[in-house]
Every structure is written in C-alpha cells, then in structure tokens.
Amino acid sequence: MSEPVPELDDDIPSYTSGLPGVLGIIDEWIARTEAVMLAAGVLLMAINTCANVIARFVFGEGFFFSGEINRVLIIFITFAGLGYAARHGRHIRMSALYDSLPAKARKVLMVFIALFTGAIMFFLSYHAYGYIEALYSRGRILPALGFEIWWIYLWAPVGFAITGIQYWLTAVKNFTSPDVYLSTGVMDGYTDTETEV
C-alpha cells in the first residue's frame, strides 16, 4: 500500500486582493493579466532561443530575427514584471531601520514609502512616454523585424504606471487595515523558511 503524496506548496499562490469592493476586483484583474503576460513572455523567449539554437546546429545558421525578438521580450518582461513584483512584495528593501520601529511607526512609514514610490513611478511613466515620443519622431526601425522601434518601448510607461497604481493601492490597504502591509496582499513580517523535523 502506497502512502499518499503530500501536496506541494506553491511559492506564489493564486493572488487574492486584500482591497475592498471595486478596488479589489481591479487589483485581481490586473494581477491575472500580468501573470499571463509574464508567463507568455518567458515561454516565448525560451521557445525563440531553443529554436535558434536548433537552427544553428541543424542548418549552421540561426534565425536573423531571433536576437531582436529576445530584445523585445526582455523589455516586455522587465516592465510588465514591475507591478507584479510590487503586488507580491518582492522588491528589494533595506529594512534595518524600518524593522526596529514599533508597529504604528512602521505603518506610517509604509504609507509614506508606498505614496512616495508610487509618485516616483508615475514620474518615470511620464518621462518614459516622452522618450517614446522622441523615438517616434526619429522614425527608427528594427533592422530584422522591420517595425518602428518605439513600439517595443510602449511597455515602459505602462509598467511604471501599473507599479505606481499598485503602490498607491498598498497605501490604501494600510489606511484601511489595522495591520502593516507591504502590498495589498502581503502582510509585513518574516516567515520561517526552515523545515521543522
């Protein structure tokens, strides 16, 4: 008789927003969209790279457009992943001073950090849009793919804006909750990663 196989815990379980009402629905919708976009981007990059390696091995020459496709996908994944990382509390943070504060002071500081970081993200989104306008006016094209280069940078202002929204939603979550939250779904604190025997 075989023993039952224990279920494996997912590193990032399905996302449930901690925000009330319409904000929670919007947050969950954006989270699902980001997850699909990131998974598709990574899979497409892996398929493109593998196909190029096989083509080089079989035909002695890779696809002329493979490098540009990977460039487009790296930009896409980077800027689409900003909001995803913020939503799951996965951004790098320096917390020595923050961790030494009492809970109320941590909450005030987290609200300030979320509002300030969100404002910086919107500022960067504005300037990324200006950069795209400059690229558009120059009319440069990608040599292998043949379309205008400004298209591949559209994800920069969108990614910054979604990240700004996510940080401001974190501030809302901290205003409406008695606990301290790093994001709308991640409570402040450390989990024990060691397995007990």
N, C-alpha and C positions, 0 to 999 in steps of 0.2 A: 504494500500500500504506500503510495507516494504522499509526501507532505504537501500541503497547499503552498503555492508560490505567493510570497508576500508582494503586495503592490508596491511599485517604486514611486517615491515621491518626486513630483516634477519640480525642477529648480524654480521655474516661474509658473505657478498655477494660473488657470484662467482668471483674467482680471475682472474684479468686481469693484466698481467705483464706490467710494465712501461718501460721495456727494448726494445731497437730497434732490429729488424731483428731476426737472429738465436738465440741470447741470450734470447729474449722474448719468442720464441717458446719453447726452452728448459726449461725455468723457468715455463711456464704454464703447460708443460707436467709433470714436477716434482711435481708441486702443485696438479694437479689432482690425480696423483699416490699416493701421501702422504695422501690426503683426503680420498681416497678409502681404503687405508691400515689402517688408524686410525679408520674409521667408522667400518670396518670389525673386527678389533681387539677389540673394545669396545663392539660390538654386540656379538662376540664370548665369551667374558668374562662374559657378562650378561647371555647369554644362559647357559653357563657352570655352573655358580653359581646357577642359578634358578633350573637347572636340578639336581644339587647336593642337594639342599635344599629339593626338592620334593622327591628325592630318600631317604633321611634321614627320612622324615616324613612318607612315604609310606612303605618303607622296613626296617626302623630302622637303616640303614647303608648307608652312602654316597658312591660315587664313589672313589675308591682308587687313581685314577689318577687326580682328579679334582684340587687339590692343585698345582700339578706340571704344569698343563695346564695354570692355572691362573698366575703362576710364569713366564712362558714363555711369556704369553700375556702382562704382566706388563712390562717386559723388552722390548718387541717389541714396545708397545705403547710409552714408555718413549723415546726411541732413535729415533723412527720414528717421534715423535712429536717435536723434537728439531728444525728441519728445518722448520716445519710448523709454529711453534711459531715465529721463526726469520722472516719468509716470511710475516707474518701478523703484525709484530711489537709488539708482545705480550710478549716479555721477560721483566722481571723486570729491571727497570733502575732507577738510582739515578740521578736526573736531576736538582738539585737546582743550581749548578754552570753552567751547560750547558744552562739552561733556562735564566740565567741572561746575557749571552753573546749576542752580536749583530749577525745578520743573517750570515754574512761572516765567523765569528769565529766559529759559530755553525756548519756551513758546513765543515770547515777544521777539526774541532774536530770529526764530524760524520764520515768523511772519515777515519781519524786515528783510531777511535773506530772500524769501520767495518773491516779495514785491519788487525788490531791487533787481534780482536776477531776471525776473520777467520783463522789467523795463529795459534792461540791457539787451535781452533777446529781441524785443520789438525794435530797439535802436539798430541792432545788427540786421534785422529783417529789412528795415528801411534802406540801409546802406547797400545791402545785397541787391535790392531792387534797383538802386541807382547804378550798380555795377552791371546788371543785366541790360539796363537802358544803354549804357556805354558800349557794351558788346554788340547790341542790336544795331546801333548807329554805325559801327565799323563794318558790319556785314561779313565777318569772317565765317568760313565754313570748315567743317571737319573734312580732311582730305579723302579719307577712305569711305566714310558713310555719306558724305555729300550734303548734310543739312547744316543749317546755321548753328554756330557754337553756343549761342545764348540759350538755346533750348535745354542744354544739359545742365545749366545753372539755375533753372527755374525752381529746383528743389531747395536752394539755399534760403530765399526769403520765406518759402512755405514752411520749411523745417524750423527756422528761427521763430516764426510766428506761432506755430503749434507748441513749441517749447515754452514760449512766453505765456501762452494761454495756460499750459499745464502748471507753470509756477504760480500764476495768479489763482488758479483753482486750488493749489496747495495752501495759499494764504487764506482762501475762503474756508477750506476744510479746517484749518487751525482756528479760525474765528468761530466756527460753529460746533467745535468739538472740545470736550474737556481735556483730551489727551493731546500730545505733541505728535504731529505727522510730518514725515519727510516728503511725502507726496500724498495724493488723495487716497491711496490705498495702502501705504506703508507707514506703520507707526514707528516712532523713534524708539531705538533700543537695539541691543545686540542679541543675536540668537547664538546659542551654544552649538557649534558645528561638530563637536566631538561626539562620537557614538558611545553610549553607555553600555557596558557589558553586563 
